[in-house]
Each structure stands twice: as structure tokens, then as C-alpha cells.
Amino acid sequence: MVACSVIIIGFSADIGYVLGDSHESCESYKGLRPRAAAVFILGFWLLDLANNTVQGPARALLADLAGSGQREAANSIFVLWMAFGNILGFSAGASGQWSKWFPFLTSKACCEACGNLKGAFLLAVVFLLLCTIVTVVFSKETPLALIKNVAEEKKHGEDAASLLLQPDDSRLVMVNGELQQVSNRTYDIGAHAERSFAMSHKDENNVGSRVGPGTVMMNLLMGVRRLPTSMKTVLLVMSLCWLSWFPFFLFDTDWMGREVYRGDPKGDALEVRNYDEGVRAGAFGLLLNSVVLAMSSLVITPLCQYFGSKHVWALSNYVMFICMVCTTVITAVAVKLRYEEGEAVHIYTGWVKIAATALFTVLGFPLAITYSVPYSLTADLTADSGGGQGLAMGILNLAVVIPQMVVALGAGPWDELFGGGNMPAFALAGVFALVAGVIATKRLPRLSRHGYQRAVTHGFG
């Protein structure tokens, strides 16, 4: 689904052209392309759906493959590779040479920028297929039903063995609740157990194939109700945390282009150029952010072992709060300098741009914690839930996607309520980050500093 969605996005201009958009050359036509825009939006919907669909199972698989004392290290490595992927992705998107290296990517409806997007997305599909093959081939997972049935059959076999009697040369064996005599041969309990398991496993597969969307939703809702209190606190902190992150994710490069670089995509030529320069600077800041993300992932485990995971997660929210406060300060200074002239103004403007880029970079540290610690906590709190880790990861993912929808729908009207710009959304994000940090400090369970071991036993039910 991810591969299909990025292909739809990359070829949206060509698809819109076929569906009836203007047939004028993209080099001269500057009007709207409604069909291409609709296909582009559909592709992004599918991409978001695919990302959120794979997030829960991927984290649950990671928790299953890692031992009880390795979850924090596993999530840190997960974040490290995520950072490497971000660096490669930003580098591929910023190269701007794909349409020159592969001229066939451009068409009458798709010019240079569109061709570069196609090239980057097709490269992403290749990497995605390679990573999927590696995961499927090398990640060996034993289904929970198999473990349970083997244990039950082993116990059943031991019980049956105690019923074997051996008078003279014959054996009395308990079969289907009755004693039967078997002469001069051994009753193979192991084979009987294997056959019994095969039949029961087949029945379970048949039942699983009949599970529909309604059953899945019912399991999800029941899972939320049966969560332990500590897990509900994790969900609350996670929701507040992402309510603070998504405004930045949505408007970071726009903030650089508008407020910091004093540009406007709909203004005169100078304002458009300033805006484009600011967006490119924001992309470079995100690249530096990914570098810090990779470096920070290496120190998350030692930090959690020394300070405790709850305090590390709280620290990330406090850092996020400070950074959001800094965005308001940088914005205020940039707006003030917009209407002044002189050599000193150019010097201060340069420092404002450097400060904004540094802000992007610093945010890589709390982002690494946000990508790692909540999932390690969830895996630990649900470790004894009897297979509930996958469900818990799915529920935790709801604490990410619901804030995303709230921010996407409400950030624009919220900004307009205060006169436009990105500062109102960033200020509110800072408030959410502060509240998340306080709740994490006060309400999250106390966990051992040597791995995420629980102070008390938690589980579903």
C-alpha cells in the first residue's frame, strides 16, 4: 500500500492529464489542475493509512523479537535506522537532479520539479521492497497460538502417560476416555499431540479467516476498556505529546519561509524567492534534525537506565516546550526586523536564521525519545498480557493519529483566530508539551532503571 500510494502521488500530474486536466505544457500553464490535485490528495490519504497500518504491527513485532531486557535497545536501534532513512530521504529529495539523470520522468504534464519527485519516490519503492524482503526472510516469529498449544499438548501428554499401564506383555492405554488394550506396541503420545495441534491450529485459522471489521473494532474498544491504569496514562501523555509535535511537522518549513525569511508564496518576485529559500533552509534543518535523531538514539538506553524512562520522556516534552517558546521569540524578532533597514538589521536577520536552523537541529533529541520510549513502555507494561502487545501498539497508534487529525482540522482556524501566521499553533503546541511533561513526571509508573521492568504487575484483564 505504501508503494502504491507514493506511485500515485508521484504520477498524479500525469494521471490528472489523462483524466481531463489542461493539455497545455506545464512549462507555460500556471492554472489549476483539479484532477491532479484530487489524485494527489487521494495518494496522501492512502500513504497516511498505510503508514499508520504498518506502525502497530512493526512495533509489536519488534517487541516480540526483543527479550524483556532488550526492548529499550531494540527501539533505540529502530529509531537509529529511522534516522538513517530520513537522512537518505531528505538527501534524495533535495538533490534536484533526478529529472536530468532520468529524462523519461518528465512529460508534458510533469516538469522538472515533478520529475524529481517521481525519481525520489521510485527510489523509495525500491528501498521499501528490499527492506520488506529482509524483514520477511530474517525475522523469525513463533505465533502465540503455537506456543500455547504446544504447552497444552505437552501437559496433556504427561497426564496421559501417567495412565499407561503395563500388565504382562500388553498395555492399557486411555483413548478417548476409555481404557483399551494394545498388545506389543507403544502408543506414540507425541504423534497424537502433533495431530491434535494440527487440527486445533487449522480450526483457529478457519476462525481467524472469519474475523471481520466489526470484530476488530470490538476487540479494539474492549482493549481500551481493559487497559491498566498505567497504560492509560501512557496514552494520555502520548496524545498530548503528539498534539505538540504535529503543528511543527505541518508548518515547520512554511514557518521558515514566511516568518524567518520574510517570504510569501503569493507575493512579488522577491517574496517568492525569499519563501523558497526559507523552505530549502527548513529542509536542511530537517536533515540536521535527522542527524541528531540518529545520534540521540544511541544514548536513549543509557539515559533511561540512569534517570528512568518516565523522567527521560518527561525531559523530551520539557525540551519541546522550550523549543516552542523559542519559535515565538524568533518569530517576534523576525517580524520586528521586517520593517527596519540598515546593516545591523541584516546582521540580526542572519542570526535569526541561524537560530531557527539550530532549533530544527535541537528538536532531533526529543523526537528520538518520542519515537522510542513510549513504545518500550507499552511493550513492557503489556509483556504479561498474553499476546496483547499487538493490540496495545494499535491502541497506542490511535494516540498518534487522533491528534494528527485534530491538528490538521483545527490548526488553520486556530491561526486565523489570532490573525494568521504559524505562531498561534506553535504557542499552543508548547502548552501541550508542558502539560505532557508534567503528567509524565507525576503519573507515569515508576520503572526500574535497568531495563523497563515494572514496579507492579500490569496486564489486560
N, C-alpha and C positions, 0 to 999 in steps of 0.2 A: 504493500500500500504506500509506503514511503517513496519507493522508486516510481510508482505510477504518478503520485502527486507532484513530485519535482519535475517529471517529464511534462505533465500538464501545465505547470507553471512556466517552464522554460519555453514551451511551444504555444503558449496562449495567444501570442500575436498572430502566428500562422493559422491557428485554429479559428480565431476571430475573422481572419481574412477569408477563410473558406466559408464561414457561416454568414458572410454578407457585410463585413466592415468595409470601409473605403478601400478601393483598389489603387489609390494613389501611392506613390513611393513614400516610404517612411521618412526619407530624407527631406521631402518637401511638405508633406502633410503634417499639420500640427493640431488637427482637430481631435475630437473624442473617438474612441474605438470601444463602444459599449459592449459588444460581444466578446472582444478580447478581455475587457475588464471583468466581465462575468465569469469567463473561463478561469482567469487568474484568481479571482476570489474563491471559486469552487476548488481550485487546486490547493489554495492555502487552507481551506476548511479540511480537505482530505489529509493534508500534511499534519495539521494540528491533531486531527483524530488519530492518525497513525502513530504520531509521537506519544500521545497520551495512552494509546492502547499498548504500546510496547514497553512503556516505562514500568508499569507494575510487574509484569512477568519477568522483565530483565532484573529488577531489583530482588524479586523473590528468588530467582534462580541464583543470583549472587549470594543471597543469604543461605540457601540450601547447600551450595557448594563449599562455602566457608564454614569452618568449625566455630564452636562457641567463642573461642578466644581469638578468632581471626576476622570477625565481621568488620571491626573498625579499619583494619589494614586492607581488607577487600574493598570497602567503599572508598578508601583513600586512593587505591590503585585505579578504581573505576573513575574517580574524578581526574586523576592524572591523565588517563587516556582520553577522557573527555576534553581536557585542556589541549592535548596534542591535536585532537580533531578540530577544535576551534581554531588553533593556530594555522593548521593546514587549510581550513575552510576560508578564513579571512585572507590568507595569502593567495589562495586560488581566486577568490572574488575580487581582490584588489589588483591582480596582475594586469587586467585590461588588454591582454594580448591574444585571447582565445580566438577572436574573430580573424586575427591576422594569421595565426598558426593554422586554423581550420576555416578557410573561406566559405566552405559549404554551409556553415552555421548561419550565415546571413541570407536574407531573402528580401523580396520587395516589401514585405510587411515587417521584417525584423532587421534592424540596422545594427551598428557596431555594439552598442550597449546591450541590446537584446541577444546578440550572438555571444557576447562574453558570458551572459547569464546562462545560456544554453550549455556552453562549454564547461562552466563550473558545475552545473547540475549533472551533466552526463558523467563527469569525473566522480561526483558524489555517488552516483548509482553504481559505478564500478567498485568503489571502495566499500559501499554498503553490501554488495553481493559477496565480496571477499570476506568481510567481517562475519557475515551470516554463515558462510560455509565453514569458517574456522570455529564459530560457536557451536554449530550443529555437530561437527566432526569430533571436536576435542572436549566438549563439556558433557561428561557422562553423569546422568542423574538417575537415581533409583526412585521410581514412583512410590509415594507413601503407601498406597494400597498394597503394593507388593511386599513392603516391609511388614505391614500389619498381618497380611495373610500368611506369610512365611512363619512369623512368630506364633500365630494361632495354630497353624498346622503342626508346627514343631511341638507345641504344648499338647495338642490332640494326640500326636503320635506317642508322646511319652505316657499319656494316660492310657492309651490303648495297649502299650507294651506291658503295662502292669497287669493287664487282663489275660495275657498269654499263659496258658497252662500247658504243661508237657507231661502227661501220663504215658509211660512206656514209650512207644515209637511214634505216637501221633500227637497232634497239637490241637488244643481247643482255642479257637480264635473268636473274638467278639466281632461280628459282622452285621451291620445294620440293626444293632440292638439285640441280636440273637447269637448264642454260642453255637458254632459249627465246628465239626471235626475235620481237620485236614491232615492226611497221612503223608509222612515222609517228605514234606516240603515246607518251606519257610514263607511266611506271609510278609510281603515287602511293604512295610509301612511307609517308607519314603516315597515309593512309587505311587501309593494310594494318596499321599499328601499332595504330590505334584499334580495328579489328575484332579483332585478336589480343588486345588488352587486354580488350575487352568479353567475349570468350569465356572468357579466363582468369579475369576477375573473377566471371563467372557461375559457373564451376566452384568458385571459392573460396567463394562464397556457399552453394552446394549443400553443400560440405564442412562449412562452419560450421554449417549448419542441422542437421547430423547429430551435432554435438558434444553429448554427454550429461553428466550429473553426474559420472560416473566419470572422464571425460576432464578435466573441470575440476579435480577433486581431484588427479588425477595431475599436471596442469600446476602446481598449487599446491605439491605436495610436491617436485616437481623444481625448482621455482623456489626453494624454501627451500634445497635442497641446493646449488644453483648460485650462491647469493648470494655476493658478495665479502665478505671478512673485515670490512671497514669497515661494510658494511651489516648484518652480523650483530651488530656492536657497537651499531649504532643500534637494532636490535630489542631487545637486552638492556636498554639504557638506557630505551627506551620502555616495556617491561614493568614494570621497577622503578618508573618514574615513575608509571604508572597504578595500580600497587599502593599507592602513597602517596596518590593523588588519590581513588580510589573510596570509601575509608572516609569521607572528608569529604563527598563528594557524597551518600552514602547516609544519613548520620546528622547532617548539619550542623544542620538545623532541630530535630531531636529533641534534639541536644546543647544548643541554646539553650533549649528548653523545659524539659528535665529538670535539667541541671547548672547552667546560668546563672540561669534564672528560678525554679528550685526548684519545678517543677510536676510533675504526674503525670496522664496522661490517664485513669487508672483510680482516682484518688484522690477526695478530697472536693471540694466545690464550689470552694473556694479554690485547691486544687492544679490542678484542671482549668482554672480561669481563668488561673492563672499559666502553665500549659503553653501554652494558646492564645496568650497574649500573647508568650511566648517564640518560638513558631513564626512569628507575624507579624513579630517583630523579626528573626528569621532570614531571612524572605522579603525584608524591607527591606535586610538586609545583602547578600543576593544581588543585589538591584537595584544597590546601590552597587558591588558586585563587577563587575557588567557595565559600569558607567560607567568604572571603572578599566581594565577589559579593553579597552574602546574606545580610551581614551586611550593605553594601553600599546602597542596595535597600531601607533600612529603612530611610535613610537620604536624598534621592533624592528630595522628595516633599518639605521638609523644605528648602533645598538649592535653589530649583527653586523659591520658594516663597520669599526668601530673596534676592538672586542675580539676578533672572530672568533666564528663561530656556536657552536663547541663550548663556549667559555667562557660565552657567554650562556645556553646550555641548562644548563650546569652550575650557573650562578648561580641559575636558576629553581628547581633542585632544592634548593640550599642554603637559599634563601628559604622553600621549602616545609618543609624540616626545621625551621627556626627557628620557623615558624608552628605546626607541630605540637607543638613543645616548649612554645610559649606556651599551647596549648589545655590541656595538662596542668597548667600553672601556674594558669591561670584556673579550671579545674575544682577544683583543690585549694583555692584561696582561697574559691570559691563554696560548696564543701561545708563548709569550716570555719565560714563565716559563717551557714550554715543553722541552726546550733544556738546562735547567740548573738543577743542582743537589744540594743536601745539605739539612740540617734540616730546614733552613729558607725557602727554596723553598716549602717544604711540608706544612709549616705554611701558607704561602701566597696562596698556592693552595687550602687549606681548606677555607680560607676567600673568594676566588673567587667562590667556590661552594656555600657558604652561600649567597654571594651577588646575584648569579644567581637565587637561590631559592627565595630570598627576592624580586627579580624583578618579578618573576611569581606571587608572592602574591600581590604586589602593583598594578599590572595590573588589578586586580579584580575590583578596584574602577572605572577607566574609562570605563571598559567593562559594568558595571552595568548602567552607564549613556547612553552608546551607545545602550544598549538593551531597554531603556525606553524612554528617552527624544524625539528622533526623531519621534517615533510613537505617542506620546502625541501631539507633534507639528502638525503632519499630521492630527490627529483626530480633533484638534481644528481649523486648517485652512480650513478644508473641512466640518465643522459641519453644515454649512448652504447651502451645495451643493445639497441638495435634493436627498440623497441616494448615493452620490459619495464617501463615505468613503471607501467602499469595493474596488472600482476601484482605489482610491488613495493609499490604502495599497498595492494593487497589483503592482502598478507602483513603489511605494517605495521599494518593494521587488526586483524589477529589478535593483535598485541601489545597491543591495547587491549581487545578483547572477552574474551580469556582471563583477564587479571587481573580483569576485571569479574565473571566467573563465580566465580573463586576467592574474591574478597571477598564476593560475595553469599552463597556457601555457607559460608564459614569465619568471617566476622566475628562472627556471633552466638555460635557455640560458643566462639570465642576470648574474647569479652567475658565470657561466663558462667564461663569457666575462672578468671577473676580477680575474680569476684564481681559481674558485671554492670556496667552503665554503658557509656559510649562511650569512656572514656579509654584502655582497653587497645588498642582498634583504632586510635585516633589516635596512640598511642605507637609502635605497630608501623609505622604509616604514616610516621612521622618517620624510623625506621630505614631503611626502603626508600628514602626521599627522599635520605638522606645517602649511602647506597651508590650510588644512581644518579648523584649529583653527583660522587662520587669516580671512578667508572668513566668518566663523560663527560669528566672532566678528563684522565684518564690514557690512555684507549683510543680515543676518537673521533679520526678523521683530522684532520690539520691542513689547513684550508681557507683560501683567500685571503680577506682582509678586504674585498676589492672584489667582492662577489657571492660565491656559493657555488661557487667554482672549485676543482677537485680538485688536491691536490698530486701525485697519481699517477692513472693512468687506471684506472677501475673499470668493470666491466660484467658481464653474465651470460655464463657460459661461459668 
